Amino acid sequence: MQEWQGASGVCINEKGQLLMVLQGKPDEKKTWSIPSGGRENNESFEECCIREIEEETGYKVKIVKELQVKKGSYEEANISIEVHYFLVELVGGTKTIQDPDNLIYEIDWKSLDEIHELELTFPEDRNVLREYLVNIV
């Protein structure tokens, strides 16, 4: 089984909104996710999180703390996953799509109510993301 490792960033603004991206391959339906992606070379999960957020949104962030680690497998794809979720704080940059994979179509800040209605890339994250918004804000 192939192993994939990555990181995701939970970034909440002063209005209590979550930073999200609309993503997908050109031929698939576009869905919403927090900025995330796979580790490259020997980078740490923290470095991966910071890089992915900047690539996907243009924003610079710093790690506040690790929130959780999601592990699982997709038997049909013969892949196991390990994703580290970090609470991050915005420290600079400007909203700009500069994703080298060309998978990002929109960047937006979403409210608690909006997250309830959005079509998510990873639907299993909906309750966790809503909980972060309620408990962190």
Rosetta blueprint (number, residue, H / E / L):
1 M L
2 Q E
3 E E
4 W E
5 Q E
6 G E
7 A E
8 S E
9 G E
10 V E
11 C E
12 I E
13 N L
14 E L
15 K L
16 G L
17 Q L
18 L E
19 L E
20 M E
21 V E
22 L E
23 Q E
24 G L
25 K L
26 P L
27 D L
28 E L
29 K L
30 K L
31 T E
32 W E
33 S E
34 I L
35 P L
36 S E
37 G E
38 G E
39 R L
40 E L
41 N L
42 N L
43 E L
44 S L
45 F H
46 E H
47 E H
48 C H
49 C H
50 I H
51 R H
52 E H
53 I H
54 E H
55 E H
56 E H
57 T H
58 G L
59 Y E
60 K E
61 V E
62 K E
63 I E
64 V E
65 K E
66 E E
67 L E
68 Q E
69 V E
70 K E
71 K E
72 G E
73 S E
74 Y E
75 E H
76 E H
77 A H
78 N L
79 I E
80 S E
81 I E
82 E E
83 V E
84 H E
85 Y E
86 F E
87 L E
88 V E
89 E E
90 L E
91 V E
92 G E
93 G E
94 T L
95 K L
96 T L
97 I L
98 Q L
99 D L
100 P L
101 D L
102 N L
103 L L
104 I E
105 Y E
106 E E
107 I E
108 D E
109 W E
110 K E
111 S L
112 L H
113 D H
114 E H
115 I H
116 H H
117 E H
118 L L
119 E L
120 L E
121 T L
122 F L
123 P H
124 E H
125 D H
126 R H
127 N H
128 V H
129 L H
130 R H
131 E H
132 Y H
133 L H
134 V H
135 N H
136 I H
137 V L
